[in-house]
Amino acid sequence: MLSPTELYPLVVLWVQALGCCPHRTGQRALAGLVTALLTAQSLQRAALMRALVSPRAVPARQRYMRLGRLLDSPWLSPAWLTPALVRAAVALVLGARDGGGVTLALDSVRCGRWESFTVGVVWHGRVLVVGWAVLPYPWPKGQFTPTVCALLRQVGAVWPPAVAAHLAADRAFGSYAFFETLRAQQWGWTVRLQARHWVTVAGARQQARALVPQVGDGQWRAWAGRYGSGTRAVPGTVVVGRGPAVLPGHQANPGSLRHRAQRAARRAQHAASKHARPASPYEAWVILFTTQPTTVAARQSYRQRWPIEGTYRDAQSGWDGQHGWGLDRVVPALATPEAVARVVGLWALGMLLQSWVGDQVGRPTAPRLVQQTAAQWTITGRLSVWARGRLALTEPSGVLTSWLQDTLRAGAEQVATAPSLRGRLTLWPVRLLRSTRQAGQAA
């Protein structure tokens, strides 16, 4: 296990490689926060305060005040971090490949009175968050779609043109403005629609639910069609189906089945308390609108949305309800969306570094000592890239110390040699956000 003083200079290398701060003071501030997060494995202020690197003994009250100043840093805002995170995520995911494509996942996580919308690069069953936006909940009227579209434009403004992107999202996001924004970014998409959404298939305008009776149970079918109708209709492929329920072997035992039934009952009770009407018969059907040409490709793309759920779980309670970073306990107490955005920025930075370590732990080319150490962590081998990174960084035996130092240096070097987006960075942190806000007010 690396001590904070050993980890801090390695994190400084990452912050410098990312290029998200224009001067050394900001770099050291970010490195100190990320070091505290990776050491404490928690976003809660008390844990971060205790893990802050300090050359001498400092009283807790002074540490807490220092932490408050660090968390107010503008360098944690998405306007500054998004270009750096896009560059790093693409460099780490694609590795040595020249060009290629990646999948982006879009969703939101609600913590108390704040809702954070995030978009990130899918990697090893998790998502590296590269952009985010925050709204109070309940959402202000007329702000949902403009906020999501502004988020996509922010990420698209610094997205490498040579890297093809395909976005997967759930059914809350479909709209004319949403699909027009994706087309403007030249991204592909696979988005689940609601049964009430209007589509045009074979020249007929109809609600998506009208296609369900044409598909047998356990089957999938695709139609060339459009989202909506008229001059604003968006071309694509409509896919409808419902596959048979197939559970992994480790979830098919009596205990897991009993837990699944209890969870389904709780969910039905919760849904009934929110809506005074019975559940829709179309709830179990999947209706997709996609740029993929085939049913198989559309289903594979939509599956890439699920990693963001595991990413949210890591940020909150963890895999067992005890080993997460506590985002859901930190965010509700914050007073402004800017403060929430800065905490999400810290989460995104820490997740990037920890996931990189977890990726290196799980590689078949990892040193034998690393593989032997990782084999002691679980009897099933089912560890996410984030969990492997956590266990490597907190390994109490200390046998991974030298390997961790070399690995973090290698990751920083890989990010540093990635193509720079610096020339595009100054175009939009203020101007694009301001124009987006004005457009939302005009609408």
ZAMARGU-4260 file (C-alpha; in steps of 0.2 Angstrom, whole numbers, plus 5000, padded with zeros to 4 digits):
<rodrens>
0) 5000/5000/5000 | 5007/5017/4995 | 5007/5030/5008 | 5000/5047/5004 | 5018/5055/5003
5) 5023/5041/4991 | 5007/5042/4980 | 5007/5061/4979 | 5021/5064/4967 | 5014/5050/4956
10) 4997/5059/4955 | 5006/5075/4951 | 5013/5067/4936 | 4995/5062/4930 | 4989/5079/4933
15) 5003/5087/4923 | 5000/5074/4909 | 4982/5078/4909 | 4986/5097/4907 | 4970/5102/4915
20) 4978/5116/4926 | 4988/5131/4918 | 5000/5133/4933 | 5008/5123/4947 | 4997/5129/4961
25) 4982/5122/4953 | 4991/5106/4949 | 4997/5103/4967 | 4979/5107/4973 | 4971/5094/4962
30) 4985/5081/4965 | 4982/5083/4984 | 4964/5080/4982 | 4965/5065/4971 | 4979/5058/4982
35) 4967/5060/4997 | 4953/5051/4988 | 4963/5036/4983 | 4971/5035/5000 | 4954/5037/5010
40) 4943/5028/4996 | 4929/5040/5001 | 4922/5057/4995 | 4917/5061/5013 | 4925/5077/5019
45) 4931/5069/5036 | 4940/5055/5027 | 4947/5067/5014 | 4953/5079/5027 | 4963/5065/5037
50) 4971/5059/5021 | 4977/5076/5015 | 4996/5076/5012 | 5005/5088/5024 | 5023/5091/5027
55) 5020/5094/5046 | 5007/5090/5059 | 4991/5101/5056 | 4976/5102/5067 | 4960/5094/5061
60) 4951/5111/5060 | 4965/5119/5049 | 4964/5103/5038 | 4946/5105/5036 | 4947/5123/5031
65) 4961/5118/5018 | 4950/5105/5011 | 4936/5117/5009 | 4947/5129/4999 | 4953/5114/4988
70) 4935/5109/4984 | 4931/5126/4979 | 4945/5125/4965 | 4938/5130/4948 | 4949/5116/4940
75) 4937/5103/4946 | 4923/5111/4935 | 4918/5101/4919 | 4923/5116/4909 | 4941/5113/4913
80) 4941/5094/4916 | 4931/5088/4901 | 4945/5091/4888 | 4958/5083/4899 | 4947/5068/4903
85) 4942/5065/4885 | 4960/5065/4880 | 4965/5053/4894 | 4950/5041/4892 | 4953/5039/4873
90) 4971/5037/4876 | 4969/5023/4889 | 4955/5014/4881 | 4962/5014/4863 | 4980/5011/4869
95) 4991/5010/4854 | 4978/5008/4841 | 4977/5022/4828 | 4959/5029/4828 | 4945/5016/4830
100) 4929/5018/4840 | 4922/5019/4857 | 4905/5018/4866 | 4899/5032/4876 | 4886/5029/4890
105) 4874/5043/4895 | 4863/5042/4911 | 4860/5052/4927 | 4862/5048/4946 | 4851/5057/4959
110) 4858/5061/4976 | 4846/5070/4987 | 4840/5086/4979 | 4853/5085/4965 | 4853/5076/4949
115) 4870/5073/4940 | 4870/5069/4921 | 4885/5060/4916 | 4893/5054/4899 | 4908/5043/4899
120) 4918/5030/4889 | 4914/5012/4892 | 4929/5002/4897 | 4930/4985/4905 | 4912/4985/4911
125) 4913/5002/4919 | 4912/5020/4913 | 4926/5033/4913 | 4916/5049/4916 | 4922/5063/4904
130) 4907/5076/4905 | 4894/5080/4918 | 4880/5093/4922 | 4870/5096/4937 | 4851/5100/4940
135) 4841/5102/4956 | 4828/5089/4958 | 4813/5091/4954 | 4820/5097/4938 | 4816/5115/4933
140) 4803/5116/4920 | 4810/5116/4902 | 4828/5113/4908 | 4830/5094/4906 | 4833/5093/4887
145) 4843/5109/4885 | 4855/5103/4899 | 4858/5086/4891 | 4861/5093/4874 | 4873/5106/4881
150) 4882/5092/4890 | 4884/5082/4873 | 4890/5098/4864 | 4903/5101/4878 | 4910/5083/4876
155) 4908/5084/4857 | 4918/5101/4856 | 4934/5092/4861 | 4931/5074/4854 | 4945/5068/4843
160) 4938/5068/4825 | 4947/5052/4821 | 4939/5042/4835 | 4921/5036/4831 | 4909/5037/4845
165) 4892/5028/4848 | 4881/5033/4862 | 4870/5022/4872 | 4856/5029/4883 | 4840/5024/4891
170) 4822/5030/4887 | 4822/5046/4897 | 4832/5056/4884 | 4824/5053/4867 | 4818/5070/4859
175) 4820/5079/4842 | 4833/5091/4850 | 4843/5076/4858 | 4845/5067/4841 | 4849/5083/4832
180) 4863/5086/4844 | 4870/5068/4841 | 4869/5071/4822 | 4878/5087/4824 | 4892/5078/4833
185) 4892/5065/4820 | 4890/5051/4833 | 4880/5035/4831 | 4867/5031/4844 | 4857/5017/4852
190) 4843/5024/4863 | 4828/5016/4871 | 4812/5024/4867 | 4796/5025/4877 | 4780/5016/4871
195) 4772/5033/4869 | 4785/5040/4857 | 4780/5043/4839 | 4790/5035/4825 | 4787/5033/4806
200) 4788/5016/4799 | 4783/5011/4781 | 4777/5029/4779 | 4765/5028/4793 | 4766/5039/4809
205) 4762/5029/4824 | 4767/5027/4842 | 4781/5014/4846 | 4769/5003/4856 | 4760/4999/4839
210) 4775/4989/4833 | 4775/4977/4848 | 4760/4966/4843 | 4770/4962/4827 | 4784/4954/4837
215) 4783/4937/4845 | 4788/4934/4863 | 4807/4930/4863 | 4810/4937/4846 | 4817/4954/4839
220) 4813/4963/4824 | 4820/4979/4815 | 4812/4992/4803 | 4820/5006/4794 | 4811/5021/4800
225) 4812/5038/4808 | 4810/5046/4825 | 4795/5057/4824 | 4788/5064/4808 | 4788/5079/4796
230) 4803/5089/4792 | 4811/5086/4809 | 4810/5067/4808 | 4827/5059/4811 | 4831/5043/4801
235) 4837/5027/4809 | 4832/5009/4813 | 4818/5005/4825 | 4821/4988/4834 | 4808/4980/4845
240) 4810/4964/4855 | 4810/4954/4871 | 4822/4940/4874 | 4820/4926/4886 | 4827/4929/4904
245) 4843/4920/4905 | 4852/4921/4922 | 4871/4918/4925 | 4875/4903/4934 | 4880/4912/4950
250) 4863/4920/4951 | 4852/4905/4947 | 4854/4897/4965 | 4839/4897/4977 | 4846/4912/4988
255) 4848/4923/4973 | 4831/4919/4965 | 4823/4923/4982 | 4832/4940/4983 | 4827/4944/4965
260) 4809/4940/4969 | 4810/4951/4984 | 4818/4965/4975 | 4805/4964/4961 | 4791/4965/4974
265) 4799/4981/4982 | 4801/4989/4965 | 4783/4985/4960 | 4777/4993/4977 | 4788/5008/4974
270) 4781/5010/4956 | 4763/5009/4963 | 4766/5022/4976 | 4772/5034/4962 | 4759/5031/4950
275) 4740/5028/4953 | 4739/5017/4938 | 4744/4999/4935 | 4761/4995/4927 | 4762/4997/4908
280) 4761/4980/4898 | 4775/4987/4887 | 4787/4989/4902 | 4796/4973/4898 | 4798/4976/4879
285) 4813/4985/4873 | 4810/4998/4859 | 4827/5005/4852 | 4830/5019/4840 | 4848/5016/4833
290) 4860/5020/4819 | 4865/5002/4819 | 4860/4993/4803 | 4855/4976/4812 | 4846/4969/4827
295) 4861/4960/4834 | 4872/4976/4833 | 4858/4987/4841 | 4856/4974/4855 | 4875/4974/4858
300) 4876/4992/4858 | 4862/4995/4870 | 4870/4982/4882 | 4884/4995/4884 | 4873/5006/4893
305) 4873/4995/4909 | 4891/4998/4914 | 4886/5016/4920 | 4875/5008/4933 | 4890/4999/4940
310) 4900/5015/4940 | 4886/5024/4950 | 4886/5010/4962 | 4905/5011/4965 | 4903/5030/4968
315) 4890/5027/4981 | 4889/5011/4991 | 4901/5000/4982 | 4899/4981/4978 | 4893/4976/4995
320) 4885/4992/5002 | 4901/4996/5012 | 4916/4999/5000 | 4910/5014/4989 | 4915/5032/4989
325) 4899/5039/4997 | 4894/5051/4983 | 4876/5049/4989 | 4880/5054/5007 | 4891/5069/5001
330) 4881/5078/4988 | 4864/5080/4997 | 4872/5092/5009 | 4879/5104/4996 | 4871/5120/4993
335) 4874/5124/4974 | 4875/5115/4958 | 4893/5121/4956 | 4898/5113/4972 | 4890/5097/4966
340) 4899/5098/4949 | 4916/5100/4958 | 4913/5084/4969 | 4909/5075/4953 | 4924/5081/4945
345) 4935/5074/4959 | 4926/5058/4957 | 4929/5057/4939 | 4948/5061/4941 | 4950/5048/4955
350) 4940/5035/4945 | 4952/5037/4930 | 4967/5033/4940 | 4960/5019/4950 | 4952/5011/4934
355) 4969/5012/4926 | 4977/5002/4940 | 4963/4990/4940 | 4966/4987/4921 | 4984/4984/4923
360) 4981/4971/4937 | 4969/4961/4926 | 4980/4960/4911 | 4987/4943/4907 | 5004/4951/4905
365) 5004/4957/4923 | 5019/4951/4933 | 5017/4934/4942 | 5018/4943/4959 | 5003/4954/4954
370) 4993/4939/4948 | 4996/4929/4964 | 4992/4944/4975 | 4976/4947/4965 | 4971/4929/4966
375) 4970/4931/4985 | 4956/4945/4984 | 4941/4934/4979 | 4936/4916/4976 | 4925/4920/4961
380) 4936/4931/4951 | 4922/4943/4948 | 4930/4960/4952 | 4926/4976/4942 | 4941/4986/4935
385) 4937/4999/4949 | 4937/4986/4963 | 4953/4978/4957 | 4961/4996/4957 | 4955/4999/4975
390) 4961/4983/4981 | 4978/4986/4973 | 4980/5003/4980 | 4975/4997/4998 | 4984/4980/4998
395) 4990/4980/5016 | 5005/4968/5013 | 5015/4981/5003 | 5021/4969/4990 | 5013/4979/4976
400) 5022/4995/4981 | 5036/4995/4967 | 5024/4989/4954 | 5011/5002/4958 | 5024/5016/4956
405) 5030/5009/4939 | 5012/5007/4933 | 5006/5024/4938 | 5021/5032/4930 | 5018/5022/4914
410) 5000/5028/4914 | 5005/5046/4916 | 5017/5044/4901 | 5004/5036/4890 | 4992/5051/4894
415) 5006/5064/4891 | 5010/5057/4874 | 4992/5057/4868 | 4987/5070/4855 | 4984/5087/4863
420) 4967/5096/4864 | 4974/5112/4871 | 4971/5122/4855 | 4952/5118/4857 | 4951/5120/4875
425) 4950/5139/4876 | 4936/5140/4863 | 4922/5134/4875 | 4923/5134/4894 | 4915/5151/4895
430) 4907/5155/4878 | 4899/5138/4874 | 4891/5137/4891 | 4885/5155/4891 | 4877/5153/4874
435) 4869/5137/4879 | 4861/5145/4894 | 4855/5159/4884 | 4847/5147/4871 | 4839/5138/4885
440) 4831/5154/4892 | 4825/5159/4874 | 4817/5142/4872
</rodrens>
